[in-house]
Structure formats: C-alpha cells, structure tokens
Amino acid sequence: MEYLAVLLPSASLAVIFYFVMRAIFNADRAEREAMARAEEKLPDVTKVKNEPEETPETKAKPDSGQP
C-alpha cells in the first residue's frame, strides 16, 4: 500500500501531462487544417502578406540600393 502512496502522485501528473499535450497537439493540427483550407480558398493571401507595403514615402524615394 505504501508503494501506491509513493507512485500515485507521479502517475497522476503523468496522466494529466498526457491529456494536456494531446489537447495541444490536437489544437495545433486543427489550426493547421484551418489555415490550409483558408489558403486553398484565398491562395494570394500569402503572396500579399509577404510583399512590403508601399507607402507614399517609399513611392517618392528612388531605390538607391543603399540604406
């Protein structure tokens, strides 16, 4: 019986850790699937997001190649 008292806290934490990690991985998988569906519907979103935004200041300055 004393073995059970010693091992029960660690076993309980292991079970809780398992369920927390499973929930995190399931949420991550669901988010990735949702992002894939969204990119499938709007494929140009990633292209637009990665392009630098053009402002009036960047239009006015010619690109000299030096900062």
N, CA, C and O of each residue as an XYZ file, in Angstrom:
268
protein
N       0.819     -1.197      0.000
C       0.000      0.000      0.000
C       0.863      1.261      0.000
O       0.486      2.275     -0.588
N       1.998      1.197      0.647
C       2.862      2.380      0.679
C       3.474      2.657     -0.696
O       3.823      3.798     -0.999
N       3.607      1.616     -1.534
C       4.094      1.834     -2.897
C       3.088      2.672     -3.688
O       3.466      3.549     -4.465
N       1.838      2.394     -3.482
C       0.789      3.144     -4.168
C       0.822      4.618     -3.755
O       0.667      5.505     -4.594
N       1.021      4.871     -2.478
C       1.076      6.246     -1.976
C       2.282      6.989     -2.549
O       2.235      8.206     -2.727
N       3.348      6.269     -2.834
C       4.548      6.896     -3.377
C       4.393      7.143     -4.884
O       4.798      8.193     -5.383
N       3.820      6.201     -5.594
C       3.738      6.290     -7.049
C       2.510      7.058     -7.563
O       2.523      7.549     -8.691
N       1.472      7.165     -6.763
C       0.236      7.803     -7.215
C       0.411      9.270     -7.633
O      -0.144      9.648     -8.666
N       1.134     10.109     -6.911
C       1.296     11.500     -7.376
C       2.011     11.599     -8.728
O       1.602     12.378     -9.590
N       3.054     10.828     -8.910
C       3.778     10.871    -10.179
C       2.927     10.326    -11.318
O       2.923     10.888    -12.413
N       2.217      9.252    -11.072
C       1.355      8.685    -12.102
C       0.223      9.647    -12.453
O      -0.149      9.765    -13.621
N      -0.317     10.321    -11.472
C      -1.388     11.295    -11.724
C      -0.880     12.448    -12.583
O      -1.550     12.875    -13.523
N       0.306     12.948    -12.255
C       0.879     14.030    -13.061
C       1.186     13.568    -14.476
O       1.023     14.339    -15.421
N       1.620     12.344    -14.639
C       1.891     11.810    -15.972
C       0.607     11.743    -16.793
O       0.615     12.064    -17.982
N      -0.482     11.335    -16.178
C      -1.762     11.258    -16.889
C      -2.245     12.656    -17.269
O      -2.704     12.870    -18.391
N      -2.147     13.589    -16.359
C      -2.545     14.974    -16.651
C      -1.682     15.547    -17.771
O      -2.200     16.194    -18.682
N      -0.372     15.316    -17.712
C       0.548     15.794    -18.746
C       0.172     15.208    -20.112
O       0.194     15.910    -21.123
N      -0.167     13.932    -20.133
C      -0.559     13.274    -21.383
C      -1.772     13.964    -21.996
O      -1.775     14.268    -23.188
N      -2.790     14.209    -21.198
C      -4.009     14.824    -21.736
C      -3.782     16.275    -22.159
O      -4.358     16.724    -23.150
N      -2.960     17.004    -21.430
C      -2.656     18.385    -21.815
C      -1.896     18.413    -23.140
O      -2.221     19.207    -24.023
N      -0.893     17.558    -23.285
C      -0.121     17.531    -24.526
C      -0.982     17.069    -25.702
O      -0.838     17.577    -26.813
N      -1.872     16.110    -25.462
C      -2.762     15.647    -26.520
C      -3.684     16.773    -26.970
O      -3.943     16.927    -28.164
N      -4.177     17.557    -26.023
C      -5.042     18.688    -26.370
C      -4.276     19.742    -27.173
O      -4.813     20.313    -28.123
N      -3.034     19.997    -26.793
C      -2.221     20.977    -27.518
C      -1.976     20.514    -28.949
O      -2.127     21.293    -29.890
N      -1.603     19.256    -29.113
C      -1.340     18.744    -30.459
C      -2.598     18.700    -31.312
O      -2.539     18.980    -32.510
N      -3.727     18.357    -30.723
C      -4.982     18.355    -31.476
C      -5.365     19.765    -31.900
O      -5.839     19.964    -33.019
N      -5.171     20.741    -31.031
C      -5.466     22.132    -31.382
C      -4.546     22.615    -32.497
O      -4.987     23.318    -33.407
N      -3.278     22.242    -32.432
C      -2.326     22.626    -33.465
C      -2.706     22.004    -34.809
O      -2.647     22.667    -35.844
N      -3.090     20.742    -34.787
C      -3.488     20.062    -36.019
C      -4.726     20.731    -36.616
O      -4.804     20.938    -37.827
N      -5.681     21.064    -35.769
C      -6.902     21.711    -36.253
C      -6.596     23.086    -36.844
O      -7.175     23.476    -37.857
N      -5.682     23.817    -36.204
C      -5.318     25.138    -36.710
C      -4.612     25.029    -38.057
O      -4.866     25.828    -38.958
N      -3.736     24.055    -38.194
C      -3.043     23.859    -39.475
C      -4.029     23.487    -40.577
O      -3.904     23.962    -41.706
N      -5.001     22.647    -40.262
C      -6.006     22.279    -41.252
C      -6.854     23.483    -41.643
O      -7.187     23.655    -42.815
N      -7.201     24.311    -40.672
C      -7.988     25.515    -40.967
C      -7.193     26.492    -41.829
O      -7.743     27.104    -42.744
N      -5.912     26.636    -41.541
C      -5.066     27.522    -42.347
C      -4.928     26.983    -43.769
O      -4.940     27.755    -44.728
N      -4.799     25.673    -43.911
C      -4.697     25.083    -45.246
C      -5.978     25.316    -46.034
O      -5.927     25.629    -47.223
N      -7.135     25.165    -45.374
C      -8.406     25.423    -46.058
C      -8.527     26.891    -46.446
O      -9.013     27.204    -47.533
N      -8.095     27.787    -45.580
C      -8.173     29.220    -45.879
C      -7.241     29.584    -47.028
O      -7.611     30.369    -47.902
N      -6.046     29.022    -47.034
C      -5.111     29.308    -48.127
C      -5.586     28.690    -49.429
O      -5.292     29.207    -50.506
N      -6.314     27.593    -49.341
C      -6.871     26.972    -50.535
C      -7.916     27.875    -51.173
O      -7.990     27.974    -52.398
N      -8.723     28.534    -50.348
C      -9.748     29.426    -50.857
C      -9.158     30.748    -51.348
O      -9.620     31.302    -52.346
N      -8.143     31.250    -50.654
C      -7.517     32.521    -50.997
C      -6.003     32.322    -51.154
O      -5.248     32.657    -50.241
N      -5.552     31.792    -52.274
C      -4.130     31.478    -52.418
C      -3.238     32.716    -52.489
O      -2.044     32.615    -52.208
N      -3.778     33.882    -52.856
C      -2.957     35.074    -52.986
C      -2.703     35.764    -51.654
O      -1.933     36.724    -51.609
N      -3.314     35.317    -50.582
C      -3.154     35.963    -49.283
C      -1.707     35.884    -48.825
O      -1.177     36.872    -48.316
N      -1.057     34.750    -48.990
C       0.331     34.618    -48.542
C       1.250     35.490    -49.375
O       2.221     36.037    -48.852
N       0.961     35.631    -50.665
C       1.787     36.473    -51.526
C       1.676     37.932    -51.107
O       2.682     38.633    -51.006
N       0.464     38.384    -50.865
C       0.240     39.776    -50.468
C       0.836     40.046    -49.103
O       1.393     41.119    -48.871
N       0.729     39.090    -48.200
C       1.225     39.282    -46.847
C       2.747     39.436    -46.826
O       3.271     40.169    -45.987
N       3.462     38.771    -47.719
C       4.919     38.784    -47.708
C       5.520     39.947    -48.492
O       6.717     40.210    -48.380
N       4.718     40.640    -49.276
C       5.232     41.774    -50.024
C       5.309     43.004    -49.127
O       4.440     43.206    -48.278
N       6.345     43.831    -49.305
C       6.426     45.050    -48.495
C       5.316     46.020    -48.875
O       4.921     46.125    -50.036
N       4.834     46.716    -47.873
C       3.741     47.654    -48.103
C       4.292     48.921    -48.752
O       5.320     49.449    -48.328
N       3.603     49.400    -49.776
C       4.040     50.598    -50.475
C       3.340     51.812    -49.880
O       2.113     51.904    -49.898
N       4.119     52.727    -49.362
C       3.594     53.949    -48.762
C       4.000     55.138    -49.620
O       4.842     54.989    -50.506
N       3.431     56.303    -49.387
C       3.836     57.490    -50.163
C       5.325     57.793    -50.022
O       5.943     58.278    -50.970
N       5.909     57.520    -48.866
C       7.340     57.779    -48.673
C       8.189     56.853    -49.543
O       9.188     57.282    -50.121
N       7.795     55.596    -49.634
C       8.588     54.668    -50.450
C       8.372     54.904    -51.935
O       9.246     54.587    -52.742
N       7.214     55.458    -52.312
C       6.985     55.810    -53.714
C       7.861     56.988    -54.121
O       8.382     57.013    -55.236
N       8.028     57.957    -53.239
C       8.751     59.187    -53.546
C      10.256     58.951    -53.633
O      10.939     59.597    -54.427
N      10.784     58.016    -52.811
C      12.238     57.791    -52.804
C      12.610     56.766    -53.874
O      12.020     55.688    -53.942
N      13.583     57.107    -54.700
C      14.065     56.087    -55.648
C      14.898     55.074    -54.890
O      15.503     55.394    -53.867
N      14.925     53.862    -55.390
C      15.689     52.795    -54.748
C      17.149     52.942    -55.133
O      17.533     52.624    -56.259
N      17.974     53.429    -54.196
C      19.385     53.650    -54.497
C      20.235     52.438    -54.156
O      21.408     52.392    -54.529
N      19.682     51.464    -53.464
C      20.434     50.276    -53.117
C      21.222     50.430    -51.834
O      21.789     49.449    -51.352
N      21.280     51.609    -51.266
C      21.999     51.847    -50.013
C      21.009     52.341    -48.976
O      20.081     53.083    -49.296
N      21.210     51.925    -47.724
C      20.280     52.352    -46.675
C      20.430     53.812    -46.318
O      19.714     54.312    -45.451
